[in-house]
Amino acid sequence: MYTCCRWGSNFFGILDLENCSKTETVEFQLLISCPNSTSPEPLNVDDFFGSPDVLVFPNPSTNKIVVESKISTIGGYKIFDNYGAIVKARRTELLKRIVVQLDDLSQGSYFLEIEVSNEKVVKKIIVIN
């Protein structure tokens, strides 16, 4: 377990708890996953937010997005705002392609959690009005 020490308004440092002499600390866990590779390779968003087998387009979008699964069926979705509140949710028939209406959402970024074969895939979506 490490501690994140804060100096000023925007700088954070990761230190052992014993070495942190500042009074304002926040505890967190840092998880690192490395690909099994002999040479370093850059990671992309899909490495952290789910399967590249699930496509979301167009993104950004003004009024609707299409969610398409190349392999599995989609059982439902939830859309979360940046505070983690669910702003929209729906169960669907087990389909490989669904259309999600976004015209009732305000402009901004959201997280789309898609249920695919009893697993959850998260994609970031952007709504433009």
C-alpha positions in Angstrom: 0.0 0.0 0.0 1.3 3.4 -1.0 0.2 6.9 -0.2 -0.4 9.8 -2.5 0.9 13.0 -1.0 -0.3 16.3 -2.2 1.8 19.5 -2.5 0.0 22.6 -3.7 -3.2 22.3 -5.8 -2.2 20.0 -8.7 0.9 18.0 -7.8 0.7 14.5 -6.3 3.5 12.2 -5.4 3.5 8.5 -4.7 5.5 7.6 -1.6 5.7 5.0 1.1 3.5 6.0 4.0 6.6 6.3 6.3 8.3 8.8 3.9 5.4 11.2 3.5 5.9 14.1 5.8 2.9 16.2 4.5 -0.3 16.2 6.5 -2.8 15.8 3.6 -2.7 12.3 2.2 -5.1 10.1 0.2 -4.7 6.3 0.3 -5.2 4.4 -2.9 -4.2 1.1 -4.6 -2.1 1.2 -7.8 -2.7 -1.8 -10.1 -0.3 -2.2 -13.0 -0.9 -4.7 -15.8 1.9 -5.4 -18.4 1.4 -7.3 -21.6 3.4 -10.5 -22.1 5.8 -9.0 -24.5 9.6 -8.8 -24.9 9.3 -5.3 -26.2 7.3 -2.4 -24.8 4.2 -1.5 -26.7 1.8 1.4 -26.1 -1.5 0.7 -24.4 -4.8 2.0 -25.6 -8.1 2.8 -24.0 -9.5 -0.7 -24.8 -6.7 -2.2 -22.6 -8.5 -0.6 -19.6 -12.1 -0.1 -20.7 -13.1 -3.4 -22.3 -13.2 -5.3 -25.4 -12.2 -4.0 -28.9 -14.9 -6.5 -30.1 -17.6 -4.0 -29.1 -17.8 -1.0 -31.4 -19.5 2.3 -30.5 -20.1 4.8 -33.3 -20.3 7.6 -34.2 -18.4 9.0 -31.3 -18.8 12.0 -30.7 -22.5 12.0 -31.5 -25.3 14.4 -31.5 -28.5 12.3 -31.1 -27.7 8.6 -31.2 -25.0 6.0 -31.2 -24.8 2.5 -32.5 -23.4 -0.3 -30.3 -22.3 -3.4 -32.2 -20.7 -6.6 -30.9 -18.7 -8.6 -33.3 -18.9 -11.8 -31.4 -21.4 -11.8 -28.5 -24.9 -10.5 -27.9 -25.8 -7.3 -26.0 -28.0 -7.7 -23.0 -28.4 -4.1 -22.0 -26.6 -0.9 -21.2 -26.2 1.9 -18.6 -24.9 5.4 -19.2 -23.1 7.1 -16.3 -22.2 10.8 -16.0 -18.8 11.9 -14.7 -20.0 11.7 -11.1 -21.0 8.0 -11.5 -24.7 8.6 -11.5 -26.8 6.5 -13.9 -28.5 8.8 -16.4 -30.0 6.2 -18.7 -30.3 2.4 -18.6 -32.1 -0.2 -20.6 -32.3 -4.0 -20.9 -32.4 -5.2 -24.5 -33.1 -8.4 -26.3 -30.0 -10.4 -27.0 -28.9 -8.6 -30.2 -25.6 -8.0 -31.8 -26.5 -4.4 -32.7 -28.5 -1.7 -30.9 -29.2 2.0 -31.3 -29.0 4.2 -28.2 -30.8 7.5 -28.3 -28.8 10.4 -26.8 -31.0 13.4 -27.6 -32.2 13.6 -24.0 -28.6 13.9 -22.6 -26.8 17.2 -22.1 -23.6 17.9 -24.0 -20.6 16.3 -22.3 -18.7 13.1 -21.8 -20.3 9.9 -20.4 -19.4 6.3 -19.7 -21.4 3.6 -21.5 -21.4 0.3 -19.7 -22.5 -2.5 -22.1 -23.5 -6.0 -20.9 -22.0 -8.5 -23.4 -22.3 -12.2 -22.6 -22.7 -11.6 -18.9 -19.6 -9.3 -18.8 -19.4 -5.6 -18.7 -17.6 -3.5 -21.2 -17.1 0.3 -20.6 -16.7 2.8 -23.4 -16.4 6.6 -23.1 -18.9 8.5 -25.3 -19.2 12.2 -26.1 -22.5 14.0 -26.7 -22.4 17.2 -28.8 -25.5 19.4 -29.0 
